[in-house]
Amino acid sequence: MIVTVYQNQVEKALKVLKRQMTKEGLLKELKRRRFYEKPSVKKKRKQKEAKKKRKAALRRMRSHNRL
């Protein structure tokens, strides 16, 4: 991941870097890996994420069918 700083605009470059990291899910991954996650908690988290993805996909499908 490369972010170029133009005309000493460091704040703007940091903002771009943070946006790219968020888009790729790196910040979420770093936060998650900060502490050990028990296998049972990991399983529950994955199930919750899958449910959230299914719900979003269903919402997208329904809105697409209305058009």
Phi and psi in radians as a Rosetta constraint file:
Dihedral C 1 N 2 CA 2 C 2 CIRCULARHARMONIC -2.176 0.35
Dihedral N 2 CA 2 C 2 N 3 CIRCULARHARMONIC 2.299 0.35
Dihedral C 2 N 3 CA 3 C 3 CIRCULARHARMONIC -2.185 0.35
Dihedral N 3 CA 3 C 3 N 4 CIRCULARHARMONIC 2.188 0.35
Dihedral C 3 N 4 CA 4 C 4 CIRCULARHARMONIC -1.671 0.35
Dihedral N 4 CA 4 C 4 N 5 CIRCULARHARMONIC 2.359 0.35
Dihedral C 4 N 5 CA 5 C 5 CIRCULARHARMONIC -1.704 0.35
Dihedral N 5 CA 5 C 5 N 6 CIRCULARHARMONIC 2.125 0.35
Dihedral C 5 N 6 CA 6 C 6 CIRCULARHARMONIC -1.852 0.35
Dihedral N 6 CA 6 C 6 N 7 CIRCULARHARMONIC 2.313 0.35
Dihedral C 6 N 7 CA 7 C 7 CIRCULARHARMONIC 0.874 0.35
Dihedral N 7 CA 7 C 7 N 8 CIRCULARHARMONIC 0.779 0.35
Dihedral C 7 N 8 CA 8 C 8 CIRCULARHARMONIC 0.992 0.35
Dihedral N 8 CA 8 C 8 N 9 CIRCULARHARMONIC 0.530 0.35
Dihedral C 8 N 9 CA 9 C 9 CIRCULARHARMONIC -1.614 0.35
Dihedral N 9 CA 9 C 9 N 10 CIRCULARHARMONIC 1.287 0.35
Dihedral C 9 N 10 CA 10 C 10 CIRCULARHARMONIC -1.182 0.35
Dihedral N 10 CA 10 C 10 N 11 CIRCULARHARMONIC -0.705 0.35
Dihedral C 10 N 11 CA 11 C 11 CIRCULARHARMONIC -1.054 0.35
Dihedral N 11 CA 11 C 11 N 12 CIRCULARHARMONIC -0.741 0.35
Dihedral C 11 N 12 CA 12 C 12 CIRCULARHARMONIC -1.148 0.35
Dihedral N 12 CA 12 C 12 N 13 CIRCULARHARMONIC -0.686 0.35
Dihedral C 12 N 13 CA 13 C 13 CIRCULARHARMONIC -1.142 0.35
Dihedral N 13 CA 13 C 13 N 14 CIRCULARHARMONIC -0.687 0.35
Dihedral C 13 N 14 CA 14 C 14 CIRCULARHARMONIC -1.114 0.35
Dihedral N 14 CA 14 C 14 N 15 CIRCULARHARMONIC -0.690 0.35
Dihedral C 14 N 15 CA 15 C 15 CIRCULARHARMONIC -1.090 0.35
Dihedral N 15 CA 15 C 15 N 16 CIRCULARHARMONIC -0.740 0.35
Dihedral C 15 N 16 CA 16 C 16 CIRCULARHARMONIC -1.132 0.35
Dihedral N 16 CA 16 C 16 N 17 CIRCULARHARMONIC -0.751 0.35
Dihedral C 16 N 17 CA 17 C 17 CIRCULARHARMONIC -1.071 0.35
Dihedral N 17 CA 17 C 17 N 18 CIRCULARHARMONIC -0.799 0.35
Dihedral C 17 N 18 CA 18 C 18 CIRCULARHARMONIC -1.089 0.35
Dihedral N 18 CA 18 C 18 N 19 CIRCULARHARMONIC -0.695 0.35
Dihedral C 18 N 19 CA 19 C 19 CIRCULARHARMONIC -1.116 0.35
Dihedral N 19 CA 19 C 19 N 20 CIRCULARHARMONIC -0.739 0.35
Dihedral C 19 N 20 CA 20 C 20 CIRCULARHARMONIC -1.143 0.35
Dihedral N 20 CA 20 C 20 N 21 CIRCULARHARMONIC -0.732 0.35
Dihedral C 20 N 21 CA 21 C 21 CIRCULARHARMONIC -1.134 0.35
Dihedral N 21 CA 21 C 21 N 22 CIRCULARHARMONIC -0.688 0.35
Dihedral C 21 N 22 CA 22 C 22 CIRCULARHARMONIC -1.151 0.35
Dihedral N 22 CA 22 C 22 N 23 CIRCULARHARMONIC -0.730 0.35
Dihedral C 22 N 23 CA 23 C 23 CIRCULARHARMONIC -1.085 0.35
Dihedral N 23 CA 23 C 23 N 24 CIRCULARHARMONIC -0.653 0.35
Dihedral C 23 N 24 CA 24 C 24 CIRCULARHARMONIC -1.491 0.35
Dihedral N 24 CA 24 C 24 N 25 CIRCULARHARMONIC -0.122 0.35
Dihedral C 24 N 25 CA 25 C 25 CIRCULARHARMONIC 1.433 0.35
Dihedral N 25 CA 25 C 25 N 26 CIRCULARHARMONIC 0.263 0.35
Dihedral C 25 N 26 CA 26 C 26 CIRCULARHARMONIC -1.218 0.35
Dihedral N 26 CA 26 C 26 N 27 CIRCULARHARMONIC -0.682 0.35
Dihedral C 26 N 27 CA 27 C 27 CIRCULARHARMONIC -1.114 0.35
Dihedral N 27 CA 27 C 27 N 28 CIRCULARHARMONIC -0.726 0.35
Dihedral C 27 N 28 CA 28 C 28 CIRCULARHARMONIC -1.117 0.35
Dihedral N 28 CA 28 C 28 N 29 CIRCULARHARMONIC -0.714 0.35
Dihedral C 28 N 29 CA 29 C 29 CIRCULARHARMONIC -1.130 0.35
Dihedral N 29 CA 29 C 29 N 30 CIRCULARHARMONIC -0.758 0.35
Dihedral C 29 N 30 CA 30 C 30 CIRCULARHARMONIC -1.099 0.35
Dihedral N 30 CA 30 C 30 N 31 CIRCULARHARMONIC -0.765 0.35
Dihedral C 30 N 31 CA 31 C 31 CIRCULARHARMONIC -1.094 0.35
Dihedral N 31 CA 31 C 31 N 32 CIRCULARHARMONIC -0.701 0.35
Dihedral C 31 N 32 CA 32 C 32 CIRCULARHARMONIC -1.196 0.35
Dihedral N 32 CA 32 C 32 N 33 CIRCULARHARMONIC -0.626 0.35
Dihedral C 32 N 33 CA 33 C 33 CIRCULARHARMONIC -1.500 0.35
Dihedral N 33 CA 33 C 33 N 34 CIRCULARHARMONIC 0.011 0.35
Dihedral C 33 N 34 CA 34 C 34 CIRCULARHARMONIC -1.077 0.35
Dihedral N 34 CA 34 C 34 N 35 CIRCULARHARMONIC -0.649 0.35
Dihedral C 34 N 35 CA 35 C 35 CIRCULARHARMONIC -2.227 0.35
Dihedral N 35 CA 35 C 35 N 36 CIRCULARHARMONIC 2.778 0.35
Dihedral C 35 N 36 CA 36 C 36 CIRCULARHARMONIC -1.159 0.35
Dihedral N 36 CA 36 C 36 N 37 CIRCULARHARMONIC 2.415 0.35
Dihedral C 36 N 37 CA 37 C 37 CIRCULARHARMONIC -2.009 0.35
Dihedral N 37 CA 37 C 37 N 38 CIRCULARHARMONIC 2.103 0.35
Dihedral C 37 N 38 CA 38 C 38 CIRCULARHARMONIC -1.094 0.35
Dihedral N 38 CA 38 C 38 N 39 CIRCULARHARMONIC 2.602 0.35
Dihedral C 38 N 39 CA 39 C 39 CIRCULARHARMONIC -0.975 0.35
Dihedral N 39 CA 39 C 39 N 40 CIRCULARHARMONIC -0.661 0.35
Dihedral C 39 N 40 CA 40 C 40 CIRCULARHARMONIC -1.167 0.35
Dihedral N 40 CA 40 C 40 N 41 CIRCULARHARMONIC -0.674 0.35
Dihedral C 40 N 41 CA 41 C 41 CIRCULARHARMONIC -1.216 0.35
Dihedral N 41 CA 41 C 41 N 42 CIRCULARHARMONIC -0.675 0.35
Dihedral C 41 N 42 CA 42 C 42 CIRCULARHARMONIC -1.088 0.35
Dihedral N 42 CA 42 C 42 N 43 CIRCULARHARMONIC -0.739 0.35
Dihedral C 42 N 43 CA 43 C 43 CIRCULARHARMONIC -1.107 0.35
Dihedral N 43 CA 43 C 43 N 44 CIRCULARHARMONIC -0.774 0.35
Dihedral C 43 N 44 CA 44 C 44 CIRCULARHARMONIC -1.115 0.35
Dihedral N 44 CA 44 C 44 N 45 CIRCULARHARMONIC -0.707 0.35
Dihedral C 44 N 45 CA 45 C 45 CIRCULARHARMONIC -1.114 0.35
Dihedral N 45 CA 45 C 45 N 46 CIRCULARHARMONIC -0.773 0.35
Dihedral C 45 N 46 CA 46 C 46 CIRCULARHARMONIC -1.107 0.35
Dihedral N 46 CA 46 C 46 N 47 CIRCULARHARMONIC -0.715 0.35
Dihedral C 46 N 47 CA 47 C 47 CIRCULARHARMONIC -1.105 0.35
Dihedral N 47 CA 47 C 47 N 48 CIRCULARHARMONIC -0.718 0.35
Dihedral C 47 N 48 CA 48 C 48 CIRCULARHARMONIC -1.114 0.35
Dihedral N 48 CA 48 C 48 N 49 CIRCULARHARMONIC -0.750 0.35
Dihedral C 48 N 49 CA 49 C 49 CIRCULARHARMONIC -1.128 0.35
Dihedral N 49 CA 49 C 49 N 50 CIRCULARHARMONIC -0.705 0.35
Dihedral C 49 N 50 CA 50 C 50 CIRCULARHARMONIC -1.127 0.35
Dihedral N 50 CA 50 C 50 N 51 CIRCULARHARMONIC -0.718 0.35
Dihedral C 50 N 51 CA 51 C 51 CIRCULARHARMONIC -1.101 0.35
Dihedral N 51 CA 51 C 51 N 52 CIRCULARHARMONIC -0.711 0.35
Dihedral C 51 N 52 CA 52 C 52 CIRCULARHARMONIC -1.124 0.35
Dihedral N 52 CA 52 C 52 N 53 CIRCULARHARMONIC -0.711 0.35
Dihedral C 52 N 53 CA 53 C 53 CIRCULARHARMONIC -1.153 0.35
Dihedral N 53 CA 53 C 53 N 54 CIRCULARHARMONIC -0.736 0.35
Dihedral C 53 N 54 CA 54 C 54 CIRCULARHARMONIC -1.096 0.35
Dihedral N 54 CA 54 C 54 N 55 CIRCULARHARMONIC -0.729 0.35
Dihedral C 54 N 55 CA 55 C 55 CIRCULARHARMONIC -1.114 0.35
Dihedral N 55 CA 55 C 55 N 56 CIRCULARHARMONIC -0.721 0.35
Dihedral C 55 N 56 CA 56 C 56 CIRCULARHARMONIC -1.171 0.35
Dihedral N 56 CA 56 C 56 N 57 CIRCULARHARMONIC -0.708 0.35
Dihedral C 56 N 57 CA 57 C 57 CIRCULARHARMONIC -1.130 0.35
Dihedral N 57 CA 57 C 57 N 58 CIRCULARHARMONIC -0.714 0.35
Dihedral C 57 N 58 CA 58 C 58 CIRCULARHARMONIC -1.113 0.35
Dihedral N 58 CA 58 C 58 N 59 CIRCULARHARMONIC -0.714 0.35
Dihedral C 58 N 59 CA 59 C 59 CIRCULARHARMONIC -1.105 0.35
Dihedral N 59 CA 59 C 59 N 60 CIRCULARHARMONIC -0.753 0.35
Dihedral C 59 N 60 CA 60 C 60 CIRCULARHARMONIC -1.115 0.35
Dihedral N 60 CA 60 C 60 N 61 CIRCULARHARMONIC -0.732 0.35
Dihedral C 60 N 61 CA 61 C 61 CIRCULARHARMONIC -1.113 0.35
Dihedral N 61 CA 61 C 61 N 62 CIRCULARHARMONIC -0.734 0.35
Dihedral C 61 N 62 CA 62 C 62 CIRCULARHARMONIC -1.152 0.35
Dihedral N 62 CA 62 C 62 N 63 CIRCULARHARMONIC -0.735 0.35
Dihedral C 62 N 63 CA 63 C 63 CIRCULARHARMONIC -1.209 0.35
Dihedral N 63 CA 63 C 63 N 64 CIRCULARHARMONIC -0.554 0.35
Dihedral C 63 N 64 CA 64 C 64 CIRCULARHARMONIC -1.210 0.35
Dihedral N 64 CA 64 C 64 N 65 CIRCULARHARMONIC -0.637 0.35
Dihedral C 64 N 65 CA 65 C 65 CIRCULARHARMONIC -1.236 0.35
Dihedral N 65 CA 65 C 65 N 66 CIRCULARHARMONIC -0.429 0.35
Dihedral C 65 N 66 CA 66 C 66 CIRCULARHARMONIC -1.266 0.35
Dihedral N 66 CA 66 C 66 N 67 CIRCULARHARMONIC -0.448 0.35
